[in-house]
Amino acid sequence: MKNIKIFICAILLSLSSVLPVFALPDSKSYENGIFVIDELDQFSDEEKLELNEYAKYISDNLGIDIVYIQTVDCDGMPIEEYAKKALEQGGWLEPTIVLVYEAEENLYIEYMTESLREIYDEDYIEKLWGEMVKVEGETFANPVKYYMTSVAQKYDETYNNGDFVDYLSIDDKANKIENDEEITLLEDNANLIPDDKESDLLKKAEDISKKYNIDVVIATVDSLNGQSIEEFADKFYKDREYNKDGIMLLLSDEDRDYRFYESGKIYKAFTTYWEDYILTDVLAQLKENKYAEAFNIYLDKTQEVVSQIKEDGTLPKPPINPLLYVGGVAGGFLIAFIIVSIGKSSLKSVAFNRTANNYLKEGSLNLRNSSESFLYRNVTRREKPKPKENSSSDSRSSGSSGGRSGKY
């Protein structure tokens, strides 16, 4: 009997060494960049890394945390309770959606923060799961990426501009992390910036970008290769997958064209006033070929303006000089005084008289009785035309990027 007990204990110990031991996510999950938990060990290390990087990209750019967990038996809990605890203990930021798959019972469930329930109802989740299982792939990594992409796109269409880019392919062998290291906020392809100034400008651009969660970009090119500056800048910014919220000053040396490119929340916040505020001094330096000074002013003024963006995504209204009001009123009085004076001087022969007796020939009219009777009146009314509504649309109210272009 004793030998049997020892044998059973040995079996249990050996099983514990090979079976996955799983605990609920802890509060460090978000901090450690963990959005995918694979208790079934179906994903390779490379796939888990790429999926977590993809979820982190979505979190940083769209503001929604998308989590996937696949477990053997939900740690002995009902799947609903497990999903709720996972969401509460994972440390992810709101809003968050968690999709849990339990292998033992072949069940799946979604759990999300309350604000997302108006977007992702039960019908949507059921349809999404049906589409996921049809996605081809050697492992379940591709369906999980499909889940993340679909949820991200629906969130983006609801709250943002609907131009979310599916940037990562599981089958792509190029490592996204290595590619990120090649992307810089300063690209002086035309060699306009002195070498001893580049590092300082790059450091300042990186500090501003990190502080305000945007990308502040400096770029120069030799030529536009036959493209318009607008097309070139738009492609340049998107090809490098800069932050969806960002700003870029791009110069073309050959054409002496500039593009002040704005994207995302920067584009929505900026108005012509704030563009002028930044560009006036910048362009003055560019016309004198003082490129380092121009870009330095661009960074300083961009930081000054971006720091004023309010929680509702708008900038303060442009300040109005009170002297304009005083000047306008004084000018109006002056013009009115001149017009009245001129009119008055031409009417010197006219004098006020209460009757018209001076215009009658004496003795020509003799009225024995006189009276006044009101007969009728004829009034013509004309409707005052209403001011026509402006049919032109504000170009800043549509789209997700734009800006200002010109010569320097």
Secondary structure by P-SEA (a helix, b strand, c coil): caaaaaaaaaaaaaaaacccccccccccccccccccccccccccaaaaaaaaaaaaaaaacccbbbbbbbbcccccccaaaaaaaaaacccccccbbbbbbbccccbbbbbbcccccccccaaaaaaaaaaaaacccccaaaaaaaaaaaaaaaaaaccccccccccccccccccaaaaaaaccccccccccccccaaaaaaaaaaaaaaaacccbbbbbbcccccccaaaaaaaaaaaacccccbbbbbbbcccccccccccccccccccaaaaaaacaaaaaaaaacaaaaaaaaaaaaaaaaaaacccccccccccccaaaaaaaaaaaaaaaaaaaaaaaaaaccbbbbccccccccccccccccccccccbbbbbbbccccccccccccccccccbbbbbbcc
